[in-house]
Amino acid sequence: MSAVSLAPRALYEEVAELLRQRIFRRELEPGSWIDEVKLSQEYGISRTPLREALKVLAAEGLVTMKVRRGAYVTEVSDTDLEEVYHLLSLLESDAAGVVAARATPAELRELQALHAELAAAVTDRDRFFAINERFHMRLLDIAGNRWRNQMVADLRKVMKLNRHNSLLKTGRIEESLAEHAAVMEALARRDADAAVARMREHFANGLEAAA
């Protein structure tokens, strides 16, 4: 039987990822207009894959399409932030409860190892944020609901638009680490109710720091 030839990643998907990372790095600032002509020339592509990429980012909430004005990097309002954190708190605290009840010892050790990495990254904000996201997404994977995982992944993309504010607050990284330790302690005790409560507190404090 001959090998199946897989199609390469679609060009618009590659362009979407390039733009996504530029938005997260603040090379494209919230509220800024996206110059399609300039980007098409920069990437050496036609407007078609660029516009398809922008549609992807609009569906994720990272880009806002305005009639007859084009595409803009989304600005996150206080209300947007409150709503995103509220939903993340509900979804991820539920996942924490599931993990406390059902995770294998090996899975809990994996989360503990990620927590240790997080503790070692307190002096590096960007690395801390990256490991923090890995911890949260791995916890969701262990909880095992792909629909919840997809919703959280999309919400976290919007949250990243404001991430620099939350972690720049003096002492917030240390507070976040302590909150993670409290979640881990509840998971280790197999206390689902405590795991849910500690994760909700984590998001409540994160929102306060991000506001």
N, C-alpha and C positions, 0 to 999 in steps of 0.2 A: 504493500500500500504506500503510495507516494505521500511525502510530507505535505501538510497543508501550509500554504503561504499566507501569513497574516498581514493584513494591511497595516502600513505604518500609521502612527498617530496622526490624526487629521491636523492640517496646518492651523486651523482656527483654534484648536485645543492648545497647541504649542504657544500661539500668540496670546491666548487667554491666560496661560500660566505666566508668561513673561510680564504681562500687564498686572496680573494679580500680585506678583512679587514687588513690582515697582510701586504699587499702591501701598503695600504693607511696609515698604522701606521709606515711605513718604517722598519718593521721587516724584510721584503724582500726588499732590496734596488734596485733602478733602475740600470739596467745593470747586476745585479747579476744572476748567474746560479741557476736554481731551481733543487734541488737534489731530484729526484723522489723516489729513494730508501729510503732515510732518511724520507721524508714526508709520504710515505706509511707505514713505521714502526711506525712513530709518531702517525698517525691517526688510525693505526690498520686496514688498508684496503689494497686491492690488487691494482696493478698498473692501472687496467682498469678504475675504477671510477675517479682516480686521473688524468689520461690522458684525460678523457671526461671533467673533470673540467677545465683542462688547455686549451682545445679547446674553451670552453665558454669564458674564460678570453682572449684568443687570438682574438676571434671575437669582444670583447669589446675594444681591443687595449691595454690592460694592460699587456699582455704577448706576447712575440715574439718567434715564433717557428723557430729554425735554423736547416737546414738539417744536419743530423748526429752529431749534437751538443746538441740537446735538447731544453728546454724552458728557456727563460730568461725574467726577469722583464723588461718591455719596458723602454727605456731611451727616454725622450722627448727632441727633439732638438729645437733650436730657431725657425726653420721653422715650426715644428709640432705645437708649441705653438701659433705662429702667425695664422696658418690655423685654429686651434681649436677656438681661440678667435674670428676670423673673422666670422666663421659660427655661433657661439653662439650669437654674436652681431646682425647678421641678423635675426636669429630666435627669440631671446628674445625681440628685439626691436619691431619686428612685433607683437609679443604677447602683449607687453605693449600698443601698439596702439589700439589693439582690446579691451583690458580691459578698457582703457579710454573711449571708445565709448559704450561698452555694459555691463559692470559689474553692478550688482545691488548694491544699497547702503549697503546691508549687506556684500557683497563680498568685497567692498572697506573698510569697517570697519574691516574685518578680516585681510586684508593686512596691515592696519594701526596698528592693534594689534601686528602683527609679527614685524613690523618696531619698535614698542615700545620695544619689547623683544630684538631686535637687539641693540637698544640704551643702554639697561641695561647690555649688555654683552661685552662692549668695553674693559674691563680689562681681559677678558678670551678669548684668541685667538681661542681655539678649539670650545668653545660654540658659539662664534661669527660666525665661519665658518659654524657650523651646522645649526644655525638659518638662516643665509644668504641663505643657500641652500634651506631650507624650504620655505623661502619667494619667491625665484625664481621659485621653482617648483609649489607653490600654484598659483602664477601669471599665469603660463602656464596652469594649470588646469582650471582656470577661463576663459582663452582665448579659451580653448576647441577644440584643434586639437590634436588628439592622435598620429598622425604621427610626428608632430613637437615635442611633448612631448618625444617620444621615441628617436628621434635623439638627443635632448638636453640631455637626461639622459645618453646616450652613450658618448657624447662629454664631459660631466662633469666628467665622470669617468676618462677620460684621463687627464683632467685638474687637477684632484686631485693629480696626480703624481707630480705636481709642486706647489701645494698649499702652502707649507711651505715657499717658496721663496716670494710669492706675499704678504702674510700677515705679514711677518717678517720685511718688509721695514718700517723704522721709519715713523710713522704718517699715514701709509696706512689704518689702521682700521678706524681712524677718517675720512679720506678722503672718504672711501667707505660708511661710514654711511651718510655723507653729500650728496653723490651722490644718495643714496637711498631716502633721504629726498626730493631731487629734483624730483625724479621719482614720489614719492607719491604726491607731490604738483601738478604735471601735471595731475596725475590720478584724484585727487580731483576736478580739474578744468574741467575735461572731455576734456582735450586738447590732442587729439591723436597725433598730429604732435610733440608737445613738449615732450610727453611721449616717443615717438620713439627716438627723439634726445637725451634726457637725458639718456636713456638706452644705446644708442650707445656710449655716452661719458663715461659711467660707465665701459663698456668693454674696451674702448680704454685706459683708465687710469689703469685698471686692468692689461692689457697686458704690459704696460710700467713698472708697479711695478713688474711684474713676470719675466721680461726679465733679 
